[in-house]
Amino acid sequence: MNLKVFILAASTIIVGLVELIVGGILPIIADDLHVTIGTAGQLITIYALVYAIAGPVLLSITAKIERKKLYLMTLSIFFIGNVITYFSPTFTLIMIARVITAMSAALVIVLSLTMTAKVVKPAQRAKALGVIYMGISSSLVLGVPLGILITNTFGWRTVFLGIAILTIGSIVLIYAFLDKIPSEKSQPLSVQIKALANKKMAAAHFAMLFMLAGHYSLYAYFTPFLESTLHLNQYWISICYFLFGLAAVGGGAFGGGLAARIGATKSILIVIGAFALVLFLLPHFTFSFPIFLIVMMIWGALSWSLAPPLQDYIIQSDRYTSDIHQSFNNSALQIGIALGSGIGGLVMEHTGSVTFTASVGAGVVMIAFISALVSLSMRTELRQTETITN
């Protein structure tokens, strides 16, 4: 595999760590900044929301800038955002820093995908993009246990200092090994927005959005859940996150394999339906830690099993604008994370218990199931190409 691909993948891992790494250390951050856990959870919400909006917007605005130069500029801004987080004495300043890192990370991820397609031969393109996606998913699910381990040893602010230092390394590697890549004409935002007129695809995006919203209603507050229901210390909590992360990374392969065997449409319904059931039942297995771990890992695997069949479904349903819809689906994922962490925070504030987030989250996932049914029941809109080209 091309060395440049691994360098770009490493960059996606570094920027991807920032999003959810706070999830496992929310109580510590909340205590240090003198805010509630629900309020601290908005650090995840604001990041995901800004990320979802910033990706396509910034890509369109910066379309005329040479790609390598833009990549280095964006990584530099990402570095600044993490330094601000490290030194910020107040919750407000950290929220501002989260906006900066979210915007820059969103652009880095999109650039990594587009640049990867240009630095390899066409025959290697799919495999190379797979490496980038593996880096993205790995950073999202494994960043939490890493954050816990670093926090327990050096303090939570050191997490962001470490990411800033890694970013410098990424800047050096990009500068040294990547060639200049000229900019290309990108789809205007007006054209991208027109693609949402495809109701079949819009319903598919809602399926992803509400799936992740239901998931993060609990997962964003998984640390207080483990503390209150199983009375685990930070060591065992980090073990749970690590096992969850391994299961989640494997879940992508499971979803892809399932779609290959029984088709994307059946896989989508099976994954969402099973996920809602497991999420609802999860709190009822806390009576036994070993049994809970098994159910938790099933939950983790299912949480990332939807993306492969849904992406395949999008390509099959609208091959002419699949690239636009894949971008929107990634934004839907981020909005789902933002919505879910917000819902979980509200549930905790109003009920005083984190346990209820699981049942509420399962209800939200059922909305995803209904959205998937609606999308699958619609015919492919053949006039979509005319909408995009006009």
Secondary structure, DSSP 8 states (H G I E B T S, - for coil): --HHHHHHHHHHHHHHHHHHTTGGGHHHHHHHHT--HHHHTHHHHHHHHHHHHHHHHHHHHTTTS-HHHHHHHHHHHHHHHHHHHHH--SHHHHHHHHHHHHHHHHHHHHHHHHHHHHHS-GGGHHHHHHHHHHHHHHHHHHHHHHHHHHHHHH-HHHHHHHHHHHHHHHHHHHHHH-----------HHHHHHGGG-HHHHHHHHHHHHHHHHHHHHHTTHHHHHHHHT---HHHHHHHHHHHHHHHHHHHHHHHHHHHHH-HHHHHHHHHHHHHHHHHHGGGGTT-HHHHHHHHHHHHHHHTSSHHHHHHHHHHH-TTSHHHHHHHHHHHHHHHHHHHHHHHHHHHHHHS-STHHHHHHHHHHHHHHHHHHHHHHS---TTHHHHHH-
